[in-house]
Every structure is written in structure tokens, then in C-alpha cells.
Amino acid sequence: MWQARNIWSPRIPKIQAYILARRLLNEHCMADQTTLSRPIDISGTGLHTGVAVKLRLRPAPENTGYIFIRTDLDNFEIPASVEYVGHCSYATTLVRRGVVLSTCEHLLSALRGANVDNCFIELDNLEVPILDGSSENFYDLITSAGITEQPAPRRYLKVKDRVAIEQGDRKMSIEPSDDFRIECVIDFRHPFINRQSFTFTADNGAYGREIASARTFGFTQEIEMLRKANLALGGSLDNAIVLTPEGMLNETPLRFADEFVRHKILDIIGDVALVGLPVLGKITAEKSGHAVHAALMSKLLKTESAWEII
């Protein structure tokens, strides 16, 4: 845990010392909770269902977290919590009392990336819209709407002991750290990907600069299988990178040379948000996916000695 430094010195004027103290506190995540300054309305199409959906993000009181509200089902509420993860087939789906909320990871990633703690998420269908396949549109709308501090201290889930999970060649772990960071490796037999790695640290503005615009991706050889499973019905070149065996169908270039691993980190951030609090810990992921992310977060929460709330 961060140790306080003695910055009060006769050589430093008190006002400068105060400014330095505030900067140190901000650097080490000491802050109040936040919510949106005003509501945000968004319309789009579900990636897997292909259905039109209207989404509204609303300010929420302190200690609310993120709560999905199905306005088409008498305002049925589904908290964004790992306990409601139903299945993770190409997206993270929440299920509560038989009511489904699908593909929530990109929006949750944007909210956590923008440091929003509390938000009501209203939608009139079962899937969050995919927009351009990244979280950039969500992130830009959230930051443009403004973020308001609330009269309650932010709480963190601080990892105390390492917790790990393996599913075949898929590996993921979380261990103690004074900040939130992710080291991710992916490996696909494709000339545009091969083995990519990236390390993300959640400091000021890094999410918007490094992660938010990275788009989801898929392979042409998977499309027929996905359609037979009633998935990717809303997929297009406008909301995904579609890879052929030797290249890609999209005419627009990649946004980053390593856009693929950055998108995996975007997904991890969204899935980790289902813990319910911002996390202080270091995640290491290799060839992971939504099911692995959910399994690790579930194992972490069940291992009560491995974390504390500060």
C-alpha cells in the first residue's frame, strides 16, 4: 500500500505543499466517487442479435455501481456483477431470473476507463449496441457529458494475494499492485496478428489514448458457424475487423499495429468491472477470453483472504 511522504518542509511554501499533496493523492487513486453530469442517449444495433436498441446512461447515487435496466420489461434491473454472468460465448452475457443482458463488456470498459463509479444503464432490448466495435464512442460521449464527483469516498478492491486460473493454454492471474495494470499476450496464426503483447497501466488518460478505439475482430471462416448459432447477426465491416486467411476485408486501416491485443485488454477491463469496484492489482493474461475473465474474477471473490476493500 502507498506510504505517505513527509512533504511539509520549511523550504516549501504551504500552498505549494498543498498542491503537491493533492497531486500525490490523485496519483494514488484517493478520490471521491463519480457519476455522469447528465444523461446520455445512444442508439445502435446489437452485434449478435442484430436488433435495434435504444440506450440511455443516467446519473446514479453514490454506492450504486452499474445497474442495467430493461425498460422493455417493466424496468427490470440487472446489476453489473460477476454473480449474474450467464455465459460467455463471444460476448459477456448477464442473466437474472431468466432475463438476459448481452454484450455488456465494451460499455462497462468505457465507464471504468472514464472513472465513472455509478451509472444507471437503461435499454429497450436484450443487447448493448455494438456501435463501431470499440468503446471509443461510449467513452467520448461519457467524457463529453461530464463527470461529477459525489460526497462519498471511492472504494477499491485491493488484491492481497495472487490468484490464478488455467483452462488449457489459456492462462490468467491477478496479483498485488498499488495500481491497476494489465499485461496481455495473444497468439493467432494470422499474418496481421501472430503473437502480440501489450501492457496497460490505468493512469490519467491512458485508456482513452491506448485502448478505447481498439475494435473487436473475427475471422471469415467463423462467420458461417456464428450465423448458424444465431450469433454475429448484426456484424458488419462498420463494427468489426473481419480477417481473411491472408488479410482483412475492411478497407479502412488498422488503428494500431497491435489493435488486436489492445482490444483484448478493452474486454478484460469491461469484464473486471463486474467485480463491482475499481481494482488495485496486476492482471497477467495469455490467450484469455470472456469465460476465463469471468472465472478468474469469480475465483478471486471466493478467495476472501486474497483481497480487501479500502
Secondary structure, DSSP 8 states (H G I E B T S, - for coil): ---------TTS-HHHHHHHHHHHHHHTT--EEEEESS-EEEEEEBTTT--EEEEEEEE--TT--EEEEEGGGTTEEEE--GGGEEE-SSS-EEEETTEEEE--HHHHHHHHHTT--BEEEEESSSB-B-TTSSSHHHHHHHHHH-EEEEEEE---EEE-S-EEEEETTEEEEEE--SSEEEEEEEEESSTTTEEEEEEEE--TTHHHHHTTT---EEEHHHHHHHHHTT-STT--TTTSEEE-SSSBS-SS--SSTTHHHHHHHHHHHHHHGGGSS-EEEEEEEES--HHHHHHHHHHHHH-GGGEEE-
